[in-house]
């Protein structure tokens, strides 16, 4: 029985040693490949990489906003705030807004839907509904357009004071 255990131990050690040698050989091969790549001057382009080229400025519009953030201050919960951000297209091509998304369901955007020619003005109107919101708020809208960069963000910020709908003191521990 003792010799069978000794034989099993020798086989296990031999297998572990051969696995260790295999790992060392693989590590050495990988290190050699890395060293070869580091010394070569050829760059490898991934097969799924898209070819890119610099955007032609004559095909782009350009936002020029006098303000990109609006501070609505402190309001009571339930109030609706509207603000219109105006901009001028300072680019060389008509500016086309393809989409605007809001950061939450409490914010609704509206915008100039027609192309804005160079030098002309457009707008982005943002409506913030503070119902069920309290504390510091900073809703944003992301504008996707034929500009560089393609996404521009506008932000509103302020504080919403919770309203006490029941007229009764808040429930919870009372400190005296």
SVG drawing of the C-alpha trace seen along z (x, -y; Angstrom):
<svg xmlns="http://www.w3.org/2000/svg" viewBox="-52 -85 66 87">
<polyline fill="none" stroke="black" stroke-width="0.4" points="0.0,0.0 2.9,-2.3 4.6,-1.7 1.4,-2.5 1.2,-5.9 4.8,-6.6 4.3,-5.7 1.2,-8.1 3.3,-10.9 6.1,-10.4 3.6,-10.5 2.0,-13.7 5.3,-15.4 6.4,-14.4 3.2,-15.7 3.5,-19.0 7.1,-19.4 6.3,-18.8 3.4,-21.3 5.7,-23.8 8.2,-23.3 5.4,-23.7 4.3,-27.0 7.9,-28.3 8.3,-27.5 5.1,-29.3 6.0,-32.3 9.4,-32.5 7.9,-32.2 5.4,-35.1 8.2,-37.2 10.2,-36.7 7.2,-37.7 6.6,-40.8 10.3,-41.8 10.1,-41.3 7.0,-43.5 8.6,-46.2 11.7,-46.4 9.9,-46.3 8.8,-49.5 5.7,-48.0 2.3,-48.9 -0.4,-46.3 -3.9,-47.5 -6.8,-45.5 -9.0,-43.8 -12.1,-45.5 -10.6,-49.0 -12.4,-51.6 -10.5,-53.8 -10.8,-57.4 -9.8,-60.6 -9.9,-64.2 -13.2,-65.9 -13.5,-68.5 -14.3,-71.8 -16.4,-72.8 -18.9,-70.0 -19.3,-70.9 -21.4,-73.4 -20.1,-74.8 -22.1,-75.7 -21.3,-79.1 -23.4,-79.3 -23.2,-82.5 -23.9,-80.1 -23.8,-76.3 -25.1,-76.2 -28.2,-77.8 -28.5,-78.2 -32.2,-78.2 -31.4,-78.8 -33.7,-77.4 -37.2,-76.4 -40.0,-74.5 -40.7,-70.9 -43.3,-70.7 -42.3,-73.9 -41.5,-73.7 -38.4,-75.6 -38.0,-76.5 -34.8,-77.9 -33.9,-78.6 -30.3,-78.3 -29.6,-80.2 -26.6,-79.6 -25.0,-80.9 -23.6,-78.6 -20.0,-79.8 -19.1,-76.9 -18.7,-76.8 -21.7,-74.5 -25.3,-74.4 -25.6,-73.0 -28.0,-70.1 -29.1,-68.8 -29.9,-65.1 -31.1,-64.4 -31.1,-65.6 -31.4,-63.3 -32.1,-64.3 -30.3,-62.9 -33.6,-61.9 -37.4,-61.8 -37.8,-65.0 -36.2,-67.0 -37.7,-67.6 -35.8,-69.3 -37.1,-71.1 -34.8,-72.6 -34.5,-74.2 -35.4,-71.3 -34.3,-73.0 -30.6,-73.4 -29.1,-76.6 -27.0,-78.3 -23.6,-79.7 -24.0,-83.0 -27.6,-82.3 -29.1,-81.5 -31.0,-78.5 -32.2,-77.5 -32.4,-74.5 -35.3,-74.9 -35.0,-72.8 -37.9,-72.1 -37.2,-70.7 -40.1,-69.4 -39.1,-69.2 -42.0,-67.0 -40.7,-64.2 -37.2,-65.8 -35.5,-67.3 -32.1,-68.6 -29.3,-69.6 -30.3,-68.9 -28.3,-69.1 -30.2,-67.9 -28.4,-67.8 -29.2,-67.5 -26.8,-66.0 -27.0,-67.4 -25.9,-65.3 -25.1,-67.3 -22.7,-67.6 -20.1,-69.4 -16.7,-68.5 -17.1,-67.0 -20.3,-65.4 -21.9,-65.7 -22.4,-68.9 -23.9,-69.0 -26.0,-71.8 -26.8,-71.8 -29.2,-73.3 -28.6,-73.4 -30.2,-74.4 -31.8,-73.2 -35.3,-71.9 -36.8,-72.4 -39.2,-69.6 -42.7,-70.6 -44.7,-69.3 -47.9,-68.2 -49.8,-67.1 -49.2,-70.2 -48.2,-67.9 -44.7,-67.8 -42.4,-65.3 -42.5,-61.8 -39.4,-60.6 -37.4,-61.1 -37.9,-64.5 -34.8,-66.1 -35.6,-68.2"/>
</svg>
